[in-house]
């Protein structure tokens, strides 16, 4: 009886700790303790009591999970643990538009992503098509969000 109570208490405590120390390991250990307590009940008592214990633990865990989803974000601790402001997923640096049509050199091989040098600054760039070798003249042809797309300038061509 004592082992059942200890396993049950440890399992529920570790599952509650998982809310504040996320990572999955503590929750997995807590789940193992709960399974061990169910196993001990089946070994010690009738199967009816084991079924009742299993149902009780499932109801307790599901209720705790639903409370965690609905109630915790509205508590003072929940407000500290969760993000309260909306984040715009399309944050764009408006300064990148000024880089359009700038020429520079490929600092690394662009396969298709690499580094280019523009006005002495190293920038992450994406080759528009194919691969561009290191130390080739490139021009920024498109800006999509924070992505700079470049094209190689043929050796005999000049850029206006």
C-alpha positions in Angstrom: 0.0 0.0 0.0 2.8 2.4 0.9 4.6 1.8 -2.4 1.4 2.6 -4.3 0.9 5.9 -2.5 4.5 6.9 -3.0 4.5 6.1 -6.7 1.1 7.9 -7.2 2.3 11.0 -5.2 5.7 11.1 -7.1 4.0 10.7 -10.5 1.5 13.5 -9.9 4.1 15.7 -8.4 6.5 15.3 -11.3 3.7 15.9 -13.8 2.9 19.1 -12.1 6.6 20.1 -12.1 6.7 19.5 -15.8 4.5 22.6 -16.2 7.1 24.8 -14.7 10.2 22.9 -15.9 9.4 21.9 -19.5 11.5 19.5 -21.4 9.7 16.2 -21.2 12.1 14.2 -19.0 10.4 15.1 -15.7 6.9 14.4 -17.2 8.1 11.1 -18.6 9.5 10.0 -15.3 6.2 11.1 -13.7 4.2 9.0 -16.2 6.4 6.0 -15.3 5.7 6.5 -11.6 1.9 6.6 -12.4 2.2 3.4 -14.5 4.1 1.7 -11.7 1.4 2.7 -9.2 -1.2 1.2 -11.5 0.9 -2.0 -11.8 1.3 -2.3 -8.1 -2.5 -1.9 -7.5 -3.2 -4.7 -10.0 -0.6 -6.9 -8.2 -1.8 -6.1 -4.7 -5.6 -5.9 -5.1 -8.5 -7.1 -7.3 -8.6 -6.2 -11.0 -11.8 -4.1 -10.2 -9.7 -1.8 -7.9 -7.0 -1.7 -10.6 -9.5 -0.6 -13.2 -10.9 2.0 -10.8 -7.3 3.3 -10.1 -6.5 3.4 -13.9 -9.7 5.4 -14.6 -9.1 7.7 -11.7 -5.6 8.5 -12.8 -6.7 9.1 -16.4 -9.5 11.4 -15.2 -7.1 13.2 -12.9 -4.4 13.6 -15.6 -6.9 14.7 -18.3 -8.5 17.2 -15.9 -5.1 18.6 -15.0 -4.2 18.9 -18.6 -7.4 20.8 -19.5 -7.0 23.1 -16.5 -3.4 23.7 -17.6 -4.7 24.8 -21.0 -7.6 26.9 -19.9 -6.8 28.3 -16.4 -3.0 28.6 -16.2 -2.6 31.3 -18.9 -4.9 33.6 -16.9 -3.1 33.2 -13.5 -0.2 35.5 -12.4 2.3 32.6 -12.8 0.8 31.7 -16.2 1.2 35.3 -17.4 4.9 35.1 -16.5 5.3 31.7 -18.3 3.4 32.6 -21.5 3.7 35.3 -24.2 1.0 37.9 -23.8 1.6 40.0 -26.9 0.8 39.1 -30.5 3.9 38.8 -32.7 3.7 39.7 -36.4 5.2 36.8 -38.3 6.1 39.0 -41.3 8.7 41.3 -39.7 10.6 42.9 -42.5 13.5 45.2 -42.4 12.5 48.1 -44.6 16.2 48.9 -45.0 16.6 45.8 -47.2 14.7 47.4 -50.0 17.5 49.9 -50.4 19.9 47.1 -51.2 18.0 46.2 -54.4 20.3 46.4 -57.5 23.4 46.8 -55.4 26.5 45.0 -56.7 29.0 43.1 -54.7 31.2 40.0 -54.6 30.4 36.5 -53.5 32.5 35.9 -50.4 31.7 32.2 -50.3 30.3 29.7 -52.8 26.5 30.3 -53.1 25.0 26.7 -53.1 22.5 28.5 -53.3 22.9 30.2 -49.9 26.1 31.9 -48.9 27.7 35.2 -48.0 28.1 38.3 -50.2 30.0 41.5 -49.6 28.1 44.7 -50.5 29.7 48.1 -49.6 32.1 46.4 -47.2 29.3 44.6 -45.3 28.8 40.8 -45.2 25.2 39.8 -46.0 23.6 36.4 -46.2 22.3 35.9 -49.8 20.5 33.3 -51.9 21.5 32.6 -55.5 18.5 33.1 -57.7 19.3 29.9 -59.7 22.0 27.4 -59.5 25.4 27.8 -57.8 27.6 30.9 -57.9 31.4 30.4 -57.2 33.4 32.4 -54.7 34.8 35.8 -55.7 32.3 36.4 -58.5 30.5 39.7 -59.1 26.8 39.5 -58.0 23.8 41.9 -58.0 20.8 41.8 -55.6 17.8 41.3 -57.9 15.0 40.6 -55.4 14.2 41.3 -51.8 11.6 39.1 -50.2 11.2 39.8 -46.5 14.7 39.3 -45.1 15.9 37.2 -48.0 18.2 38.8 -50.5 18.3 37.0 -53.9 21.3 37.6 -56.1 22.3 36.8 -59.7 25.9 36.5 -61.1 27.0 39.3 -63.3 28.8 37.9 -66.4 32.5 39.1 -66.6 31.9 41.2 -69.8 28.7 42.9 -68.6 28.4 46.1 -66.6 25.6 47.1 -64.3 24.0 50.5 -64.5 
